[in-house]
Amino acid sequence: MSEERLQKLISRAGLMSRREAEDFITAGRVTVDGKIVSTLGARADAQINKICVDGQVLHFDAEKVYLLLNKPEGFLSAAKDKRGCPTVMELVKDISTRVYPCGRLDLNSSGLILMTNDGELMNRLIHPKFKVPKTYRVKVEGELNAEKISQLQNGVELDDGLTAPAEINLLHSDKNSATLEITIHEGRNRQIRRMLAAVGCGVKKLVRINFAGLTLDGVAVGKYRHLTADEVKLLYKLVEGGKD
């Protein structure tokens, strides 16, 4: 018998990150052998116990699948949405193995998002400990002068704390608008939009063009491709160094 924490098992099954799993557990949406388990310290054995999330039985022997999706605007990066909004799952419905988005890209943003059933890799890629780089190309309203760029590079104060330094590549700028590429190593909710708002710039368009060294090259909007074995190895190498 080899018991593990429930949140780790749920993540390993590829259903969601450990932190999302913790929310599901405390909300009473997880059962073990038919009984609701709502304490975070609970453990189970994947080989012996029947573990369900919202009634869905977890499986731990599925082949690992890794997809790079070019998400269009208007799709949520979620497995499902109670309000009925379209999700990225609709863009990969021809994949027989259940996969899940790795991290968030909000409804009005587009670009690169990874989808996988490899819960361990997904958990590491989105954990701030591993400082995985993400690059966005952004069109903004308002002047983006040297002072504002310096603020972004050094960190801006948001309602959830000071951001880590960002890398800025200014592509175009005038008194009314600007286009820039910004690289961050965090993953706060709507972080780029909030950072730019903090320096007085509104976002007109936001596209994630790079995640963990991967790019959108050759992938049309709304389409996806499978990662190569070498790309998966590089992702694991990027986040090696122990479990979080």
C-alpha atoms as an extended CHARMM CRD file, in Angstrom:
* protein
*
       244  EXT
         1         1  MET       CA              0.0000000000        0.0000000000        0.0000000000  PROA      1               0.0000000000
         2         2  SER       CA              1.3140000000        3.4650000000       -0.9120000000  PROA      2               0.0000000000
         3         3  GLU       CA             -0.8990000000        6.3200000000        0.2390000000  PROA      3               0.0000000000
         4         4  GLU       CA             -0.5110000000        9.8930000000       -1.0090000000  PROA      4               0.0000000000
         5         5  ARG       CA             -2.2770000000       13.1530000000       -0.2860000000  PROA      5               0.0000000000
         6         6  LEU       CA             -5.5180000000       13.4570000000       -2.2040000000  PROA      6               0.0000000000
         7         7  GLN       CA             -4.5880000000       16.7630000000       -3.8290000000  PROA      7               0.0000000000
         8         8  LYS       CA             -1.3840000000       15.2060000000       -5.1560000000  PROA      8               0.0000000000
         9         9  LEU       CA             -3.2680000000       12.2080000000       -6.5540000000  PROA      9               0.0000000000
        10        10  ILE       CA             -5.8370000000       14.4210000000       -8.2750000000  PROA      10              0.0000000000
        11        11  SER       CA             -3.0460000000       16.4670000000       -9.8430000000  PROA      11              0.0000000000
        12        12  ARG       CA             -1.1470000000       13.3380000000      -10.8910000000  PROA      12              0.0000000000
        13        13  ALA       CA             -4.2610000000       12.0860000000      -12.6510000000  PROA      13              0.0000000000
        14        14  GLY       CA             -4.0510000000       15.2230000000      -14.8010000000  PROA      14              0.0000000000
        15        15  LEU       CA             -7.3330000000       16.6880000000      -13.6480000000  PROA      15              0.0000000000
        16        16  MET       CA             -6.0470000000       20.0050000000      -12.2550000000  PROA      16              0.0000000000
        17        17  SER       CA             -3.2400000000       21.5660000000      -10.2540000000  PROA      17              0.0000000000
        18        18  ARG       CA             -2.7530000000       20.6880000000       -6.5850000000  PROA      18              0.0000000000
        19        19  ARG       CA             -3.9820000000       24.0770000000       -5.4640000000  PROA      19              0.0000000000
        20        20  GLU       CA             -7.1650000000       23.7330000000       -7.4920000000  PROA      20              0.0000000000
        21        21  ALA       CA             -7.5780000000       20.2260000000       -6.0750000000  PROA      21              0.0000000000
        22        22  GLU       CA             -7.3880000000       21.6110000000       -2.5510000000  PROA      22              0.0000000000
        23        23  ASP       CA            -10.3550000000       23.8800000000       -3.3040000000  PROA      23              0.0000000000
        24        24  PHE       CA            -12.3430000000       20.9270000000       -4.6540000000  PROA      24              0.0000000000
        25        25  ILE       CA            -11.5430000000       18.8720000000       -1.5490000000  PROA      25              0.0000000000
        26        26  THR       CA            -12.5790000000       21.5640000000        0.9350000000  PROA      26              0.0000000000
        27        27  ALA       CA            -15.7620000000       22.1560000000       -1.0920000000  PROA      27              0.0000000000
        28        28  GLY       CA            -16.7580000000       18.5160000000       -0.6130000000  PROA      28              0.0000000000
        29        29  ARG       CA            -16.4720000000       17.6210000000       -4.2880000000  PROA      29              0.0000000000
        30        30  VAL       CA            -14.1100000000       14.6720000000       -3.7890000000  PROA      30              0.0000000000
        31        31  THR       CA            -15.0480000000       11.1680000000       -2.6690000000  PROA      31              0.0000000000
        32        32  VAL       CA            -12.9510000000        8.1670000000       -1.7050000000  PROA      32              0.0000000000
        33        33  ASP       CA            -14.7500000000        4.8330000000       -1.9800000000  PROA      33              0.0000000000
        34        34  GLY       CA            -18.0550000000        6.6810000000       -2.1370000000  PROA      34              0.0000000000
        35        35  LYS       CA            -17.5090000000        8.8480000000        0.9440000000  PROA      35              0.0000000000
        36        36  ILE       CA            -16.9890000000       12.6160000000        0.7760000000  PROA      36              0.0000000000
        37        37  VAL       CA            -13.5540000000       13.6890000000        1.9780000000  PROA      37              0.0000000000
        38        38  SER       CA            -13.1800000000       17.3900000000        2.7720000000  PROA      38              0.0000000000
        39        39  THR       CA             -9.9770000000       17.5790000000        4.8310000000  PROA      39              0.0000000000
        40        40  LEU       CA             -6.6900000000       18.4920000000        3.1490000000  PROA      40              0.0000000000
        41        41  GLY       CA             -4.6700000000       16.0030000000        5.1810000000  PROA      41              0.0000000000
        42        42  ALA       CA             -6.6060000000       13.0330000000        3.7910000000  PROA      42              0.0000000000
        43        43  ARG       CA             -4.6440000000       10.3510000000        1.9690000000  PROA      43              0.0000000000
        44        44  ALA       CA             -5.5550000000        7.5140000000       -0.3720000000  PROA      44              0.0000000000
        45        45  ASP       CA             -3.9900000000        4.7430000000       -2.4250000000  PROA      45              0.0000000000
        46        46  ALA       CA             -4.4320000000        5.0930000000       -6.1880000000  PROA      46              0.0000000000
        47        47  GLN       CA             -4.1740000000        1.3230000000       -6.6420000000  PROA      47              0.0000000000
        48        48  ILE       CA             -6.7690000000        0.4190000000       -4.0220000000  PROA      48              0.0000000000
        49        49  ASN       CA             -9.2120000000        3.2870000000       -3.4970000000  PROA      49              0.0000000000
        50        50  LYS       CA            -11.8370000000        4.5900000000       -5.9110000000  PROA      50              0.0000000000
        51        51  ILE       CA            -11.2810000000        8.3580000000       -6.0450000000  PROA      51              0.0000000000
        52        52  CYS       CA            -13.8690000000       10.6000000000       -7.7100000000  PROA      52              0.0000000000
        53        53  VAL       CA            -14.0350000000       14.3330000000       -8.4060000000  PROA      53              0.0000000000
        54        54  ASP       CA            -17.5600000000       15.5680000000       -9.0850000000  PROA      54              0.0000000000
        55        55  GLY       CA            -18.4660000000       11.9390000000       -9.6900000000  PROA      55              0.0000000000
        56        56  GLN       CA            -15.7080000000       11.3960000000      -12.2600000000  PROA      56              0.0000000000
        57        57  VAL       CA            -13.4870000000        8.4300000000      -11.4650000000  PROA      57              0.0000000000
        58        58  LEU       CA             -9.7700000000        9.1830000000      -11.5960000000  PROA      58              0.0000000000
        59        59  HSD       CA             -7.5130000000        6.9940000000      -13.7260000000  PROA      59              0.0000000000
        60        60  PHE       CA             -3.7480000000        6.9080000000      -13.3320000000  PROA      60              0.0000000000
        61        61  ASP       CA             -2.6160000000        4.7330000000      -16.2190000000  PROA      61              0.0000000000
        62        62  ALA       CA             -3.5660000000        6.9030000000      -19.2040000000  PROA      62              0.0000000000
        63        63  GLU       CA             -0.9370000000        7.6960000000      -21.8270000000  PROA      63              0.0000000000
        64        64  LYS       CA              0.5200000000       11.1450000000      -21.2860000000  PROA      64              0.0000000000
        65        65  VAL       CA             -0.5750000000       13.7370000000      -23.8510000000  PROA      65              0.0000000000
        66        66  TYR       CA              1.0060000000       17.1810000000      -24.3490000000  PROA      66              0.0000000000
        67        67  LEU       CA             -0.6300000000       19.7740000000      -26.6210000000  PROA      67              0.0000000000
        68        68  LEU       CA              0.3000000000       23.3180000000      -27.5850000000  PROA      68              0.0000000000
        69        69  LEU       CA             -2.8760000000       25.2590000000      -28.3710000000  PROA      69              0.0000000000
        70        70  ASN       CA             -3.2060000000       28.6980000000      -29.9700000000  PROA      70              0.0000000000
        71        71  LYS       CA             -6.2070000000       29.9280000000      -27.9860000000  PROA      71              0.0000000000
        72        72  PRO       CA             -8.5280000000       32.4320000000      -29.6620000000  PROA      72              0.0000000000
        73        73  GLU       CA            -10.2100000000       35.2420000000      -27.7620000000  PROA      73              0.0000000000
        74        74  GLY       CA            -13.6120000000       34.2860000000      -26.3800000000  PROA      74              0.0000000000
        75        75  PHE       CA            -12.6020000000       30.9000000000      -24.9560000000  PROA      75              0.0000000000
        76        76  LEU       CA            -12.0080000000       30.2480000000      -21.2780000000  PROA      76              0.0000000000
        77        77  SER       CA             -8.9010000000       28.3050000000      -20.2800000000  PROA      77              0.0000000000
        78        78  ALA       CA            -10.9300000000       25.9860000000      -18.0740000000  PROA      78              0.0000000000
        79        79  ALA       CA            -12.2600000000       22.4380000000      -18.2350000000  PROA      79              0.0000000000
        80        80  LYS       CA            -15.8470000000       23.6660000000      -17.9830000000  PROA      80              0.0000000000
        81        81  ASP       CA            -17.8170000000       26.7850000000      -17.1330000000  PROA      81              0.0000000000
        82        82  LYS       CA            -21.0800000000       26.9280000000      -15.1930000000  PROA      82              0.0000000000
        83        83  ARG       CA            -22.1570000000       30.0460000000      -17.1060000000  PROA      83              0.0000000000
        84        84  GLY       CA            -21.9840000000       28.2250000000      -20.4240000000  PROA      84              0.0000000000
        85        85  CYS       CA            -19.0300000000       30.1460000000      -21.8740000000  PROA      85              0.0000000000
        86        86  PRO       CA            -17.0430000000       28.2120000000      -24.4980000000  PROA      86              0.0000000000
        87        87  THR       CA            -13.8510000000       26.6640000000      -23.1390000000  PROA      87              0.0000000000
        88        88  VAL       CA            -10.6010000000       25.4500000000      -24.6670000000  PROA      88              0.0000000000
        89        89  MET       CA            -11.9010000000       21.8800000000      -24.2800000000  PROA      89              0.0000000000
        90        90  GLU       CA            -14.0360000000       22.4690000000      -27.3670000000  PROA      90              0.0000000000
        91        91  LEU       CA            -10.8880000000       23.1080000000      -29.4070000000  PROA      91              0.0000000000
        92        92  VAL       CA             -9.3570000000       19.7210000000      -28.5660000000  PROA      92              0.0000000000
        93        93  LYS       CA            -12.4850000000       17.5510000000      -28.5100000000  PROA      93              0.0000000000
        94        94  ASP       CA            -11.0290000000       15.2280000000      -31.1410000000  PROA      94              0.0000000000
        95        95  ILE       CA             -8.4050000000       14.1260000000      -28.5830000000  PROA      95              0.0000000000
        96        96  SER       CA             -9.6720000000       10.9060000000      -26.9760000000  PROA      96              0.0000000000
        97        97  THR       CA             -7.5910000000       11.3610000000      -23.8000000000  PROA      97              0.0000000000
        98        98  ARG       CA             -8.9220000000       13.9180000000      -21.3440000000  PROA      98              0.0000000000
        99        99  VAL       CA             -6.4830000000       16.8460000000      -21.1040000000  PROA      99              0.0000000000
       100       100  TYR       CA             -6.6060000000       20.0590000000      -19.0930000000  PROA      100             0.0000000000
       101       101  PRO       CA             -5.2320000000       23.5910000000      -19.5470000000  PROA      101             0.0000000000
       102       102  CYS       CA             -1.9660000000       24.3510000000      -17.8050000000  PROA      102             0.0000000000
       103       103  GLY       CA             -2.5070000000       27.6920000000      -16.0980000000  PROA      103             0.0000000000
       104       104  ARG       CA             -4.7950000000       30.5250000000      -17.1620000000  PROA      104             0.0000000000
       105       105  LEU       CA             -5.2170000000       32.7720000000      -20.1580000000  PROA      105             0.0000000000
       106       106  ASP       CA             -8.2590000000       34.9620000000      -19.6910000000  PROA      106             0.0000000000
       107       107  LEU       CA            -11.3330000000       35.1640000000      -21.9130000000  PROA      107             0.0000000000
       108       108  ASN       CA            -10.2540000000       38.2760000000      -23.8080000000  PROA      108             0.0000000000
       109       109  SER       CA             -6.6480000000       37.1600000000      -24.2910000000  PROA      109             0.0000000000
       110       110  SER       CA             -5.2890000000       34.7950000000      -26.9040000000  PROA      110             0.0000000000
       111       111  GLY       CA             -2.1960000000       32.7910000000      -27.6550000000  PROA      111             0.0000000000
       112       112  LEU       CA             -0.1640000000       29.9030000000      -26.3530000000  PROA      112             0.0000000000
       113       113  ILE       CA             -1.5420000000       27.5650000000      -23.7420000000  PROA      113             0.0000000000
       114       114  LEU       CA             -0.3790000000       24.0510000000      -22.9220000000  PROA      114             0.0000000000
       115       115  MET       CA             -2.8800000000       21.2560000000      -22.3510000000  PROA      115             0.0000000000
       116       116  THR       CA             -1.9530000000       17.9480000000      -20.7950000000  PROA      116             0.0000000000
       117       117  ASN       CA             -2.9720000000       15.0910000000      -18.5160000000  PROA      117             0.0000000000
       118       118  ASP       CA              0.4660000000       15.0900000000      -16.8660000000  PROA      118             0.0000000000
       119       119  GLY       CA             -0.4920000000       16.5370000000      -13.5050000000  PROA      119             0.0000000000
       120       120  GLU       CA              3.0110000000       16.5560000000      -12.0410000000  PROA      120             0.0000000000
       121       121  LEU       CA              4.4770000000       18.5540000000      -14.9140000000  PROA      121             0.0000000000
       122       122  MET       CA              1.4780000000       20.8850000000      -15.0020000000  PROA      122             0.0000000000
       123       123  ASN       CA              1.7950000000       21.5830000000      -11.2910000000  PROA      123             0.0000000000
       124       124  ARG       CA              5.4700000000       22.5110000000      -11.6020000000  PROA      124             0.0000000000
       125       125  LEU       CA              5.0310000000       24.6860000000      -14.6890000000  PROA      125             0.0000000000
       126       126  ILE       CA              2.4900000000       26.9140000000      -12.9370000000  PROA      126             0.0000000000
       127       127  HSD       CA              4.1790000000       26.9650000000       -9.5120000000  PROA      127             0.0000000000
       128       128  PRO       CA              5.9660000000       30.2860000000       -8.8350000000  PROA      128             0.0000000000
       129       129  LYS       CA              8.8870000000       28.3950000000       -7.2920000000  PROA      129             0.0000000000
       130       130  PHE       CA             10.1060000000       27.3390000000      -10.7370000000  PROA      130             0.0000000000
       131       131  LYS       CA              9.8800000000       30.8220000000      -12.3010000000  PROA      131             0.0000000000
       132       132  VAL       CA              8.7690000000       29.5830000000      -15.7200000000  PROA      132             0.0000000000
       133       133  PRO       CA              9.0140000000       32.4680000000      -18.2500000000  PROA      133             0.0000000000
       134       134  LYS       CA              5.9360000000       33.6600000000      -20.1340000000  PROA      134             0.0000000000
       135       135  THR       CA              6.1000000000       36.3040000000      -22.8650000000  PROA      135             0.0000000000
       136       136  TYR       CA              3.1790000000       38.3960000000      -24.0960000000  PROA      136             0.0000000000
       137       137  ARG       CA              2.8220000000       40.7940000000      -27.0050000000  PROA      137             0.0000000000
       138       138  VAL       CA              0.5700000000       43.6230000000      -25.8970000000  PROA      138             0.0000000000
       139       139  LYS       CA             -1.0290000000       46.6260000000      -27.6010000000  PROA      139             0.0000000000
       140       140  VAL       CA             -1.9330000000       49.3650000000      -25.1550000000  PROA      140             0.0000000000
       141       141  GLU       CA             -3.7330000000       52.6820000000      -25.1050000000  PROA      141             0.0000000000
       142       142  GLY       CA             -1.8600000000       55.5900000000      -23.5900000000  PROA      142             0.0000000000
       143       143  GLU       CA              1.7310000000       56.7000000000      -23.6230000000  PROA      143             0.0000000000
       144       144  LEU       CA              4.2980000000       54.1890000000      -22.4080000000  PROA      144             0.0000000000
       145       145  ASN       CA              7.2480000000       56.3860000000      -21.5370000000  PROA      145             0.0000000000
       146       146  ALA       CA             10.6240000000       55.5540000000      -20.0310000000  PROA      146             0.0000000000
       147       147  GLU       CA              9.3850000000       56.1240000000      -16.4780000000  PROA      147             0.0000000000
       148       148  LYS       CA              6.5280000000       53.6650000000      -16.8850000000  PROA      148             0.0000000000
       149       149  ILE       CA              8.7940000000       51.0980000000      -18.5090000000  PROA      149             0.0000000000
       150       150  SER       CA             11.1720000000       51.4200000000      -15.5710000000  PROA      150             0.0000000000
       151       151  GLN       CA              8.2920000000       50.8060000000      -13.1680000000  PROA      151             0.0000000000
       152       152  LEU       CA              7.3300000000       47.6110000000      -14.9870000000  PROA      152             0.0000000000
       153       153  GLN       CA             10.9390000000       46.4310000000      -15.0820000000  PROA      153             0.0000000000
       154       154  ASN       CA             11.4160000000       46.9960000000      -11.3700000000  PROA      154             0.0000000000
       155       155  GLY       CA              8.0000000000       45.8160000000      -10.1760000000  PROA      155             0.0000000000
       156       156  VAL       CA              4.6900000000       47.5870000000       -9.6310000000  PROA      156             0.0000000000
       157       157  GLU       CA              2.4980000000       47.5070000000       -6.5550000000  PROA      157             0.0000000000
       158       158  LEU       CA             -0.7870000000       45.6250000000       -7.0710000000  PROA      158             0.0000000000
       159       159  ASP       CA             -3.5180000000       44.8060000000       -4.5780000000  PROA      159             0.0000000000
       160       160  ASP       CA             -1.8870000000       41.4080000000       -4.0060000000  PROA      160             0.0000000000
       161       161  GLY       CA              1.6360000000       42.7510000000       -3.5780000000  PROA      161             0.0000000000
       162       162  LEU       CA              4.6490000000       43.9460000000       -5.5180000000  PROA      162             0.0000000000
       163       163  THR       CA              5.2610000000       42.1730000000       -8.8270000000  PROA      163             0.0000000000
       164       164  ALA       CA              8.6090000000       40.6190000000       -9.6430000000  PROA      164             0.0000000000
       165       165  PRO       CA             10.7610000000       42.4650000000      -12.2000000000  PROA      165             0.0000000000
       166       166  ALA       CA              9.5740000000       42.1050000000      -15.8080000000  PROA      166             0.0000000000
       167       167  GLU       CA             11.5510000000       42.1430000000      -19.0430000000  PROA      167             0.0000000000
       168       168  ILE       CA             10.2880000000       44.7740000000      -21.5050000000  PROA      168             0.0000000000
       169       169  ASN       CA             10.9110000000       44.9740000000      -25.2450000000  PROA      169             0.0000000000
       170       170  LEU       CA              9.2740000000       48.1080000000      -26.6470000000  PROA      170             0.0000000000
       171       171  LEU       CA              8.2920000000       47.5900000000      -30.2870000000  PROA      171             0.0000000000
       172       172  HSD       CA              6.3970000000       50.8340000000      -30.9480000000  PROA      172             0.0000000000
       173       173  SER       CA              5.3960000000       53.8890000000      -28.9730000000  PROA      173             0.0000000000
       174       174  ASP       CA              3.7310000000       57.2580000000      -29.4620000000  PROA      174             0.0000000000
       175       175  LYS       CA              1.6630000000       59.5960000000      -27.2830000000  PROA      175             0.0000000000
       176       176  ASN       CA             -1.5300000000       57.5690000000      -27.6720000000  PROA      176             0.0000000000
       177       177  SER       CA             -0.5000000000       53.9300000000      -27.9330000000  PROA      177             0.0000000000
       178       178  ALA       CA              2.3090000000       51.4060000000      -27.7180000000  PROA      178             0.0000000000
       179       179  THR       CA              3.1730000000       47.8240000000      -28.5960000000  PROA      179             0.0000000000
       180       180  LEU       CA              5.5000000000       45.8740000000      -26.3510000000  PROA      180             0.0000000000
       181       181  GLU       CA              6.6360000000       42.3880000000      -25.4430000000  PROA      181             0.0000000000
       182       182  ILE       CA              6.6840000000       41.6800000000      -21.7190000000  PROA      182             0.0000000000
       183       183  THR       CA              8.1530000000       38.6080000000      -20.0450000000  PROA      183             0.0000000000
       184       184  ILE       CA              7.1790000000       37.6330000000      -16.4990000000  PROA      184             0.0000000000
       185       185  HSD       CA              7.9150000000       34.6520000000      -14.2660000000  PROA      185             0.0000000000
       186       186  GLU       CA              4.7690000000       34.8160000000      -12.1480000000  PROA      186             0.0000000000
       187       187  GLY       CA              1.2140000000       33.7610000000      -12.8670000000  PROA      187             0.0000000000
       188       188  ARG       CA             -1.1760000000       35.9860000000      -10.9510000000  PROA      188             0.0000000000
       189       189  ASN       CA             -4.7310000000       36.4340000000      -12.1580000000  PROA      189             0.0000000000
       190       190  ARG       CA             -4.8990000000       38.9410000000      -15.0600000000  PROA      190             0.0000000000
       191       191  GLN       CA             -1.4030000000       40.0590000000      -14.0730000000  PROA      191             0.0000000000
       192       192  ILE       CA             -0.3210000000       41.7690000000      -17.3040000000  PROA      192             0.0000000000
       193       193  ARG       CA             -3.5360000000       43.7740000000      -17.5510000000  PROA      193             0.0000000000
       194       194  ARG       CA             -3.2600000000       44.8630000000      -13.9200000000  PROA      194             0.0000000000
       195       195  MET       CA              0.4130000000       45.7810000000      -14.2300000000  PROA      195             0.0000000000
       196       196  LEU       CA             -0.2450000000       47.9910000000      -17.2370000000  PROA      196             0.0000000000
       197       197  ALA       CA             -3.3060000000       49.5430000000      -15.6100000000  PROA      197             0.0000000000
       198       198  ALA       CA             -1.1080000000       50.4010000000      -12.6220000000  PROA      198             0.0000000000
       199       199  VAL       CA              1.0980000000       52.5580000000      -14.8830000000  PROA      199             0.0000000000
       200       200  GLY       CA             -1.8780000000       54.1480000000      -16.6270000000  PROA      200             0.0000000000
       201       201  CYS       CA             -2.1490000000       52.0290000000      -19.7960000000  PROA      201             0.0000000000
       202       202  GLY       CA             -5.2170000000       50.1240000000      -20.9590000000  PROA      202             0.0000000000
       203       203  VAL       CA             -4.7920000000       46.8540000000      -22.8370000000  PROA      203             0.0000000000
       204       204  LYS       CA             -6.2960000000       46.7090000000      -26.3450000000  PROA      204             0.0000000000
       205       205  LYS       CA             -4.9230000000       43.3020000000      -27.3170000000  PROA      205             0.0000000000
       206       206  LEU       CA             -2.9360000000       40.6740000000      -25.4350000000  PROA      206             0.0000000000
       207       207  VAL       CA             -1.3550000000       37.5600000000      -26.9600000000  PROA      207             0.0000000000
       208       208  ARG       CA              0.8720000000       35.0620000000      -25.1710000000  PROA      208             0.0000000000
       209       209  ILE       CA              3.6070000000       34.2780000000      -27.6790000000  PROA      209             0.0000000000
       210       210  ASN       CA              5.9860000000       32.1860000000      -25.5860000000  PROA      210             0.0000000000
       211       211  PHE       CA              5.6140000000       29.8270000000      -22.6370000000  PROA      211             0.0000000000
       212       212  ALA       CA              8.5670000000       27.9710000000      -21.1410000000  PROA      212             0.0000000000
       213       213  GLY       CA             10.5430000000       28.4550000000      -24.3630000000  PROA      213             0.0000000000
       214       214  LEU       CA              7.7590000000       27.1830000000      -26.6390000000  PROA      214             0.0000000000
       215       215  THR       CA              6.3130000000       29.4240000000      -29.3540000000  PROA      215             0.0000000000
       216       216  LEU       CA              3.2660000000       29.6030000000      -31.6300000000  PROA      216             0.0000000000
       217       217  ASP       CA              5.2960000000       28.9870000000      -34.7930000000  PROA      217             0.0000000000
       218       218  GLY       CA              3.2410000000       26.9660000000      -37.2740000000  PROA      218             0.0000000000
       219       219  VAL       CA              0.0940000000       26.8300000000      -35.1110000000  PROA      219             0.0000000000
       220       220  ALA       CA             -2.8900000000       28.7860000000      -36.4620000000  PROA      220             0.0000000000
       221       221  VAL       CA             -5.3990000000       30.4530000000      -34.1330000000  PROA      221             0.0000000000
       222       222  GLY       CA             -7.8040000000       27.8500000000      -32.7990000000  PROA      222             0.0000000000
       223       223  LYS       CA             -5.4980000000       24.9560000000      -33.7250000000  PROA      223             0.0000000000
       224       224  TYR       CA             -3.0810000000       22.8090000000      -31.7500000000  PROA      224             0.0000000000
       225       225  ARG       CA             -0.1200000000       20.5010000000      -32.1750000000  PROA      225             0.0000000000
       226       226  HSD       CA              1.4220000000       17.7190000000      -30.0950000000  PROA      226             0.0000000000
       227       227  LEU       CA              4.6970000000       18.4760000000      -28.3580000000  PROA      227             0.0000000000
       228       228  THR       CA              7.6760000000       16.4450000000      -29.4550000000  PROA      228             0.0000000000
       229       229  ALA       CA              9.4360000000       14.0830000000      -27.0500000000  PROA      229             0.0000000000
       230       230  ASP       CA             12.4030000000       16.4630000000      -26.9700000000  PROA      230             0.0000000000
       231       231  GLU       CA             10.1340000000       19.4070000000      -26.0620000000  PROA      231             0.0000000000
       232       232  VAL       CA              8.6310000000       17.4530000000      -23.1740000000  PROA      232             0.0000000000
       233       233  LYS       CA             12.1200000000       16.5630000000      -21.9300000000  PROA      233             0.0000000000
       234       234  LEU       CA             13.1050000000       20.2300000000      -22.0530000000  PROA      234             0.0000000000
       235       235  LEU       CA             10.0220000000       21.2020000000      -20.0200000000  PROA      235             0.0000000000
       236       236  TYR       CA             10.9390000000       18.6590000000      -17.3590000000  PROA      236             0.0000000000
       237       237  LYS       CA             14.5050000000       19.9220000000      -17.3580000000  PROA      237             0.0000000000
       238       238  LEU       CA             13.2460000000       23.4830000000      -16.8830000000  PROA      238             0.0000000000
       239       239  VAL       CA             11.3460000000       22.5430000000      -13.7210000000  PROA      239             0.0000000000
       240       240  GLU       CA             13.6870000000       19.9410000000      -12.2650000000  PROA      240             0.0000000000
       241       241  GLY       CA             14.9580000000       20.3390000000       -8.7560000000  PROA      241             0.0000000000
       242       242  GLY       CA             12.5420000000       18.6350000000       -6.4390000000  PROA      242             0.0000000000
       243       243  LYS       CA              8.8520000000       18.5400000000       -5.6820000000  PROA      243             0.0000000000
       244       244  ASP       CA              7.0500000000       21.6170000000       -4.4430000000  PROA      244             0.0000000000
